[in-house]
Amino acid sequence: MIPTPSAPRGRGAHGRGQPPGAETAVPPRPGQRARWRRVLPLAAVLGVLLPTVAGCTSSELTRLGMPVPATKQGQVTLTLWQGSWVAALAVGLVVWGLIIWAIIFHRKNRPGASQEPPAQVRYNLPIEMLYTVVPFIMVGVLFFFTARDENFIDRLSPNPDVIVNVTGYQWSWQFQYPQYQVPRSVTRDVTVNGEPWQPGHGTQGLPELVIPTNETVRFNLTSTDVIHSFWIVPFEFKRDVIPGHPNHFQVTPIRTGTFIGHCTELCGLYHSRMLFVVKIVTPAQFRIWISGQQAAQQKAPGSAQ
């Protein structure tokens, strides 16, 4: 029997139940469906990420969620944070690269791939040394930079330019400047007291901490009642204020600005109202402010501000 020739696709071929000349839809091949399944999730992820990244400036992106530092110590903290992320991303790229390489070049249905299972090995000394030694090296490097930066952040100068004695109490702060005397006042030096924040009053009544730029400022922290915590966001650093255990730290402000300080240790009913105002000013503005405080407190001994 002579087989009946079939017309080429698109030239007279038609499916059963279709009139001659009607083209038959060709179903997609399995490989094409699988390819679209891989591409669509990637496109969805990119569709979500691109608007997010486009809304960030380069500085926001490179800081990786950290605020703009206001001190030299904050800059060191930011650099350590960025370096840790770089190390984590490098490890992630290597791991993701190996996973993708294994998926692409060792899949079972790859053209020319053997259908037999690969040779099974029990030990691979180079690989075992790699995943044992490399993590130790990474931990050692991170430990070195962390210890170096912690030593810098905790360093105290023997003769700081400005000293501020900070006293925390339920639920506000007192700031004393022992280098600037007020002879006829109760505390004998420039002192700023505050009251807990009141809803609807803005920053009125909050104690005001004023410090100069480009000078070393040392804080001596004490508490009269419970544990508090002294935190100024752009310092990128905080330290506990513990009764009977004075704490200390030092910063060098590098930019002017006005910020809100917080207590970050739950210290009682009005913990959230334990706020204060921080003003970083130029050295000349700081001297003017100190002179004004000395004059005001000389006339009114023990006044808050």
Backbone hydrogen bonds in HBPLUS format (Angstrom, degrees):
<---DONOR---> <-ACCEPTOR-->    atom                        ^
c    i                          cat <-CA-CA->   ^        H-A-AA   ^      H-
h    n   atom  resd res      DA  || num        DHA   H-A  angle D-A-AA Bond
n    s   type  num  typ     dist DA aas  dist angle  dist       angle   num
A0011-ARG N   A0008-PRO O   2.97 MM   3  5.47 156.1  2.02 137.5 137.0     1
A0018-GLN N   A0015-GLY O   3.01 MM   3  5.43 151.6  2.09 137.4 135.3     2
A0022-ALA N   A0019-PRO O   3.18 MM   3  5.91 161.7  2.22 139.8 142.3     3
A0032-GLN N   A0029-ARG O   3.00 MM   3  5.36 126.5  2.29 107.4 120.8     4
A0033-ARG N   A0029-ARG O   3.27 MM   4  6.70 156.8  2.32 154.7 160.9     5
A0034-ALA N   A0030-PRO O   3.07 MM   4  6.34 161.7  2.10 152.6 157.2     6
A0035-ARG N   A0031-GLY O   2.97 MM   4  6.15 149.3  2.07 141.2 149.7     7
A0036-TRP N   A0032-GLN O   3.03 MM   4  6.34 159.4  2.08 151.3 155.8     8
A0037-ARG N   A0033-ARG O   3.00 MM   4  6.27 148.7  2.10 145.4 154.5     9
A0038-ARG N   A0034-ALA O   3.16 MM   4  6.48 140.1  2.33 140.8 150.1    10
A0038-ARG N   A0035-ARG O   3.13 MM   3  5.25 128.1  2.41  96.8 109.8    11
A0039-VAL N   A0035-ARG O   3.03 MM   4  6.30 149.9  2.12 147.3 156.1    12
A0040-LEU N   A0036-TRP O   2.99 MM   4  5.94 169.7  2.00 154.0 155.7    13
A0043-ALA N   A0039-VAL O   2.93 MM   4  6.20 157.9  1.98 157.5 164.5    14
A0044-ALA N   A0040-LEU O   2.96 MM   4  6.22 152.9  2.03 151.1 158.6    15
A0045-VAL N   A0041-PRO O   2.97 MM   4  6.26 157.7  2.02 150.9 156.2    16
A0046-LEU N   A0042-LEU O   2.97 MM   4  6.22 165.9  1.99 153.5 157.0    17
A0047-GLY N   A0043-ALA O   2.92 MM   4  6.06 149.6  2.01 142.3 151.0    18
A0048-VAL N   A0044-ALA O   3.15 MM   4  6.45 136.7  2.35 140.2 150.5    19
A0048-VAL N   A0045-VAL O   3.10 MM   3  5.24 130.8  2.36  97.8 110.7    20
A0049-LEU N   A0045-VAL O   2.93 MM   4  6.19 161.2  1.97 154.4 159.9    21
A0050-LEU N   A0046-LEU O   2.93 MM   4  5.76 171.7  1.94 152.0 154.3    22
A0053-VAL N   A0049-LEU O   2.89 MM   4  6.12 166.7  1.90 166.1 169.4    23
A0054-ALA N   A0050-LEU O   2.88 MM   4  5.94 158.0  1.92 152.4 159.1    24
A0055-GLY N   A0051-PRO O   3.25 MM   4  6.32 133.3  2.48 135.0 144.1    25
A0055-GLY N   A0052-THR O   3.24 MM   3  5.40 138.0  2.43  98.3 109.2    26
A0056-CYS N   A0053-VAL O   3.09 MM   3  5.38 165.0  2.11 112.1 116.6    27
A0061-LEU N   A0057-THR O   3.02 MM   4  6.29 155.6  2.08 151.4 158.7    28
A0062-THR N   A0058-SER O   2.90 MM   4  6.07 162.5  1.93 151.4 155.5    29
A0063-ARG N   A0059-SER O   3.01 MM   4  6.09 140.8  2.17 142.1 151.7    30
A0064-LEU N   A0061-LEU O   3.23 MM   3  5.40 148.6  2.34 101.2 110.3    31
A0066-MET N   A0063-ARG O   3.21 MM   3  5.32 166.2  2.24 109.7 113.8    32
A0070-ALA N   A0234-PRO O   2.94 MM 164  5.27 152.9  2.02 138.9 136.2    33
A0254-ILE N   A0070-ALA O   2.84 MM 184  5.65 161.8  1.87 138.2 140.2    34
A0075-GLN N   A0071-THR O   3.08 MM   4  6.43 147.3  2.19 142.9 151.3    35
A0072-LYS N   A0252-THR O   3.07 MM 180  5.67 151.2  2.15 142.3 148.4    36
A0076-VAL N   A0072-LYS O   3.13 MM   4  6.50 151.8  2.22 146.6 153.4    37
A0077-THR N   A0073-GLN O   3.05 MM   4  6.38 156.0  2.11 146.0 152.3    38
A0078-LEU N   A0074-GLY O   2.92 MM   4  6.17 158.6  1.97 149.4 155.0    39
A0079-THR N   A0075-GLN O   2.94 MM   4  6.20 157.9  1.99 148.9 154.6    40
A0080-LEU N   A0076-VAL O   3.02 MM   4  6.27 158.9  2.06 150.5 155.6    41
A0081-TRP N   A0077-THR O   2.97 MM   4  6.20 156.6  2.03 148.6 155.3    42
A0082-GLN N   A0078-LEU O   2.91 MM   4  6.19 161.7  1.94 153.9 158.1    43
A0083-GLY N   A0079-THR O   2.92 MM   4  6.11 161.5  1.95 149.0 154.3    44
A0084-SER N   A0080-LEU O   2.99 MM   4  6.19 152.8  2.06 146.6 153.4    45
A0085-TRP N   A0081-TRP O   3.14 MM   4  6.45 153.6  2.21 145.8 152.6    46
A0086-VAL N   A0082-GLN O   2.93 MM   4  6.25 155.0  1.99 151.2 158.6    47
A0087-ALA N   A0083-GLY O   3.02 MM   4  6.27 161.9  2.05 149.7 153.6    48
A0088-ALA N   A0084-SER O   2.98 MM   4  6.21 158.5  2.03 145.4 151.6    49
A0089-LEU N   A0085-TRP O   2.83 MM   4  6.04 160.9  1.87 153.5 158.3    50
A0090-ALA N   A0086-VAL O   2.92 MM   4  6.10 153.3  1.99 147.8 155.2    51
A0091-VAL N   A0087-ALA O   3.07 MM   4  6.34 162.1  2.10 150.2 154.1    52
A0092-GLY N   A0088-ALA O   2.91 MM   4  6.15 157.8  1.96 145.3 152.4    53
A0093-LEU N   A0089-LEU O   2.81 MM   4  6.03 155.4  1.87 150.0 155.7    54
A0094-VAL N   A0090-ALA O   3.11 MM   4  6.38 159.4  2.15 148.0 152.9    55
A0095-VAL N   A0091-VAL O   2.98 MM   4  6.24 166.8  1.99 155.2 158.7    56
A0096-TRP N   A0092-GLY O   2.79 MM   4  5.92 170.7  1.80 155.4 158.6    57
A0097-GLY N   A0093-LEU O   2.81 MM   4  5.80 154.0  1.88 141.5 149.6    58
A0098-LEU N   A0094-VAL O   2.97 MM   4  6.22 157.9  2.01 148.7 153.8    59
A0099-ILE N   A0095-VAL O   2.98 MM   4  6.26 158.0  2.03 151.1 157.4    60
A0100-ILE N   A0096-TRP O   2.90 MM   4  6.11 169.2  1.91 155.4 157.9    61
A0101-TRP N   A0097-GLY O   2.86 MM   4  5.97 159.2  1.90 147.6 154.3    62
A0102-ALA N   A0098-LEU O   2.96 MM   4  6.10 158.4  2.00 144.8 150.3    63
A0103-ILE N   A0099-ILE O   2.95 MM   4  6.21 152.9  2.02 147.9 155.9    64
A0104-ILE N   A0100-ILE O   2.94 MM   4  6.12 160.3  1.98 154.4 158.7    65
A0105-PHE N   A0101-TRP O   2.95 MM   4  5.90 169.1  1.96 154.1 157.0    66
A0106-HIS N   A0102-ALA O   3.07 MM   4  5.23 133.9  2.29 129.2 135.6    67
A0110-ARG N   A0107-ARG O   3.44 MM   3  5.68 162.1  2.48 110.6 110.8    68
A0113-ALA N   A0110-ARG O   2.85 MM   3  5.27 159.9  1.89 140.8 140.4    69
A0128-GLU N   A0124-ASN O   2.98 MM   4  6.20 164.4  2.01 160.2 165.3    70
A0129-MET N   A0125-LEU O   2.93 MM   4  6.10 158.4  1.98 155.2 160.6    71
A0130-LEU N   A0126-PRO O   2.90 MM   4  6.10 150.6  1.99 144.4 153.2    72
A0131-TYR N   A0127-ILE O   2.99 MM   4  6.33 167.5  2.01 161.5 160.8    73
A0132-THR N   A0129-MET O   3.29 MM   3  5.11 147.3  2.41  93.9 103.3    74
A0133-VAL N   A0129-MET O   2.81 MM   4  5.76 170.9  1.82 154.6 157.2    75
A0134-VAL N   A0130-LEU O   3.10 MM   4  5.78 158.9  2.15 144.9 151.2    76
A0137-ILE N   A0133-VAL O   2.99 MM   4  6.34 155.4  2.06 155.5 163.0    77
A0138-MET N   A0134-VAL O   2.94 MM   4  6.21 161.7  1.97 156.4 161.5    78
A0139-VAL N   A0135-PRO O   2.90 MM   4  6.09 166.8  1.92 153.5 156.5    79
A0140-GLY N   A0136-PHE O   2.96 MM   4  6.10 156.8  2.01 144.9 151.8    80
A0141-VAL N   A0137-ILE O   2.94 MM   4  6.20 157.3  2.00 151.4 156.9    81
A0142-LEU N   A0138-MET O   2.98 MM   4  6.23 170.1  1.99 156.4 158.8    82
A0143-PHE N   A0139-VAL O   2.85 MM   4  5.97 154.6  1.91 147.1 154.8    83
A0144-PHE N   A0140-GLY O   2.95 MM   4  6.15 155.0  2.02 145.0 151.4    84
A0145-PHE N   A0141-VAL O   3.15 MM   4  6.47 168.8  2.16 157.8 158.2    85
A0146-THR N   A0142-LEU O   2.96 MM   4  6.05 155.7  2.02 146.3 153.7    86
A0147-ALA N   A0143-PHE O   2.89 MM   4  6.00 167.7  1.90 153.2 156.4    87
A0148-ARG N   A0144-PHE O   2.95 MM   4  6.12 162.0  1.98 150.7 156.3    88
A0149-ASP N   A0145-PHE O   3.00 MM   4  6.09 163.7  2.03 144.9 149.0    89
A0150-GLU N   A0146-THR O   2.89 MM   4  6.02 155.0  1.95 149.0 156.5    90
A0151-ASN N   A0147-ALA O   3.02 MM   4  6.16 157.2  2.07 146.8 152.3    91
A0152-PHE N   A0148-ARG O   3.19 MM   4  6.51 150.2  2.29 141.1 148.9    92
A0153-ILE N   A0149-ASP O   2.94 MM   4  6.17 162.2  1.97 150.8 155.3    93
A0154-ASP N   A0150-GLU O   2.91 MM   4  6.03 154.1  1.98 150.3 156.8    94
A0155-ARG N   A0152-PHE O   3.32 MM   3  5.22 154.5  2.39  98.1 105.6    95
A0162-VAL N   A0216-THR O   3.00 MM  54  6.35 152.7  2.08 160.0 165.8    96
A0218-ARG N   A0162-VAL O   2.85 MM  56  6.29 164.9  1.87 161.5 163.2    97
A0164-VAL N   A0218-ARG O   2.82 MM  54  6.16 161.1  1.86 170.5 174.7    98
A0220-ASN N   A0164-VAL O   2.96 MM  56  6.34 159.5  2.00 152.9 157.5    99
A0165-ASN N   A0176-GLN O   2.83 MM  11  4.99 160.2  1.87 146.2 150.9   100
A0176-GLN N   A0165-ASN O   2.95 MM  11  4.99 156.1  2.01 139.0 146.7   101
A0166-VAL N   A0220-ASN O   2.73 MM  54  5.80 158.7  1.77 152.4 160.0   102
A0222-THR N   A0166-VAL O   2.91 MM  56  6.29 150.9  2.00 160.0 169.6   103
A0167-THR N   A0174-GLN O   2.92 MM   7  5.08 162.7  1.95 149.8 154.2   104
A0174-GLN N   A0167-THR O   2.91 MM   7  5.08 143.7  2.05 144.2 153.8   105
A0168-GLY N   A0222-THR O   2.92 MM  54  6.38 161.3  1.95 153.4 157.1   106
A0224-THR N   A0168-GLY O   3.21 MM  56  6.60 155.9  2.27 170.7 176.1   107
A0169-TYR N   A0172-SER O   3.12 MM   3  5.61 164.6  2.15 159.6 156.6   108
A0172-SER N   A0169-TYR O   2.65 MM   3  5.61 149.4  1.74 146.6 154.3   109
A0175-PHE N   A0192-VAL O   2.84 MM  17  5.09 162.1  1.87 148.8 154.6   110
A0192-VAL N   A0175-PHE O   2.75 MM  17  5.09 155.8  1.80 149.3 157.6   111
A0177-TYR N   A0190-VAL O   2.85 MM  13  5.28 158.5  1.89 158.6 163.3   112
A0180-TYR N   A0177-TYR O   3.04 MM   3  5.79 167.8  2.06 126.4 130.4   113
A0190-VAL N   A0180-TYR O   2.90 MM  10  5.90 151.9  1.98 169.4 172.9   114
A0182-VAL N   A0188-ARG O   3.06 MM   6  4.93 165.3  2.09 102.3 105.6   115
A0185-SER N   A0182-VAL O   3.09 MM   3  5.68 167.9  2.11 128.5 130.1   116
A0193-ASN N   A0304-ALA O   3.36 MM 111  4.78 149.1  2.46 112.5 121.2   117
A0195-GLU N   A0205-GLY O   3.09 MM  10  5.67 156.9  2.14 148.6 154.0   118
A0197-TRP N   A0273-ARG O   2.94 MM  76  4.79 175.7  1.94 142.0 140.7   119
A0201-HIS N   A0198-GLN O   3.08 MM   3  5.58 161.0  2.12 140.4 140.0   120
A0204-GLN N   A0201-HIS O   3.13 MM   3  5.68 155.8  2.19 139.0 139.3   121
A0206-LEU N   A0203-THR O   3.12 MM   3  5.52 163.2  2.15 127.3 131.4   122
A0277-VAL N   A0207-PRO O   2.92 MM  70  6.21 165.7  1.94 167.6 170.2   123
A0209-LEU N   A0277-VAL O   2.74 MM  68  6.03 175.2  1.74 167.9 168.3   124
A0279-LYS N   A0209-LEU O   2.80 MM  70  6.15 165.0  1.82 163.3 166.2   125
A0211-ILE N   A0279-LYS O   3.03 MM  68  6.47 158.6  2.07 160.8 166.2   126
A0281-VAL N   A0211-ILE O   3.01 MM  70  6.34 159.6  2.05 157.5 163.2   127
A0213-THR N   A0281-VAL O   2.87 MM  68  6.06 131.2  2.11 158.0 170.2   128
A0214-ASN N   A0253-PRO O   2.73 MM  39  5.58 165.9  1.75 149.3 150.2   129
A0217-VAL N   A0251-VAL O   2.82 MM  34  5.43 167.6  1.84 167.9 171.7   130
A0251-VAL N   A0217-VAL O   2.96 MM  34  5.43 158.1  2.01 150.0 155.1   131
A0219-PHE N   A0249-PHE O   2.84 MM  30  5.53 172.9  1.84 173.0 175.5   132
A0249-PHE N   A0219-PHE O   3.18 MM  30  5.53 146.1  2.30 144.9 152.9   133
A0221-LEU N   A0247-ASN O   2.72 MM  26  4.99 171.2  1.73 153.2 155.4   134
A0247-ASN N   A0221-LEU O   3.01 MM  26  4.99 158.3  2.06 138.6 145.2   135
A0228-HIS N   A0241-VAL O   2.88 MM  13  4.84 165.9  1.90 146.0 148.6   136
A0241-VAL N   A0228-HIS O   2.72 MM  13  4.84 176.1  1.73 128.1 128.2   137
A0264-THR N   A0229-SER O   3.21 MM  35  5.09 141.8  2.36 113.1 123.8   138
A0230-PHE N   A0239-ARG O   2.89 MM   9  5.48 163.6  1.92 158.0 152.4   139
A0239-ARG N   A0230-PHE O   3.16 MM   9  5.48 153.5  2.23 140.9 147.4   140
A0231-TRP N   A0262-HIS O   3.09 MM  31  5.27 148.3  2.20 162.4 161.0   141
A0262-HIS N   A0231-TRP O   2.83 MM  31  5.27 165.7  1.85 157.8 162.8   142
A0235-PHE N   A0232-ILE O   2.90 MM   3  5.53 152.0  1.97 123.5 132.7   143
A0236-GLU N   A0233-VAL O   2.88 MM   3  5.52 157.7  1.92 122.5 129.4   144
A0245-HIS N   A0242-ILE O   3.19 MM   3  5.38 160.0  2.23 128.2 127.2   145
A0257-GLY N   A0280-ILE O   3.07 MM  23  5.27 151.9  2.15 137.0 138.0   146
A0280-ILE N   A0257-GLY O   2.85 MM  23  5.27 173.6  1.86 165.6 167.1   147
A0259-PHE N   A0278-VAL O   2.82 MM  19  5.04 159.8  1.86 147.1 154.2   148
A0278-VAL N   A0259-PHE O   2.87 MM  19  5.04 171.8  1.88 145.7 145.3   149
A0261-GLY N   A0276-PHE O   2.70 MM  15  5.01 170.1  1.71 152.2 155.1   150
A0276-PHE N   A0261-GLY O   3.21 MM  15  5.01 144.8  2.34 127.3 127.5   151
A0271-HIS N   A0268-GLY O   3.30 MM   3  5.39 154.0  2.37 118.5 114.8   152
A0273-ARG N   A0270-TYR O   3.00 MM   3  5.39 151.0  2.09 111.1 120.1   153
A0274-MET N   A0271-HIS O   3.13 MM   3  5.46 166.0  2.15 116.4 118.6   154
A0275-LEU N   A0273-ARG O   2.92 MM   2  5.60 132.4  2.16 106.2  91.9   155
A0286-PHE N   A0282-THR O   2.92 MM   4  6.20 151.6  2.00 154.3 163.4   156
A0287-ARG N   A0283-PRO O   3.05 MM   4  6.33 157.0  2.10 150.0 154.3   157
A0288-ILE N   A0284-ALA O   3.13 MM   4  6.41 157.1  2.19 146.9 153.1   158
A0289-TRP N   A0285-GLN O   2.96 MM   4  6.19 157.7  2.01 146.5 152.6   159
A0290-ILE N   A0286-PHE O   2.91 MM   4  6.16 160.9  1.94 153.1 158.2   160
A0291-SER N   A0287-ARG O   2.96 MM   4  6.15 162.8  1.99 148.4 153.0   161
A0292-GLY N   A0288-ILE O   3.00 MM   4  6.24 157.2  2.06 148.2 154.4   162
A0293-GLN N   A0289-TRP O   2.96 MM   4  6.24 155.5  2.02 150.3 156.9   163
A0294-GLN N   A0290-ILE O   2.89 MM   4  6.16 159.7  1.93 154.6 160.1   164
A0295-ALA N   A0291-SER O   3.01 MM   4  6.23 161.2  2.05 149.1 153.8   165
A0296-ALA N   A0292-GLY O   2.96 MM   4  6.13 163.8  1.99 148.9 153.6   166
A0297-GLN N   A0293-GLN O   2.88 MM   4  5.93 167.1  1.90 152.7 156.4   167
A0298-GLN N   A0294-GLN O   2.96 MM   4  5.91 132.5  2.19 136.8 148.5   168
A0299-LYS N   A0295-ALA O   3.33 MM   4  6.57 148.1  2.44 142.5 148.6   169
A0300-ALA N   A0296-ALA O   3.09 MM   4  6.31 152.1  2.17 142.9 151.3   170
A0303-SER N   A0300-ALA O   3.09 MM   3  5.67 145.6  2.21 147.0 144.4   171
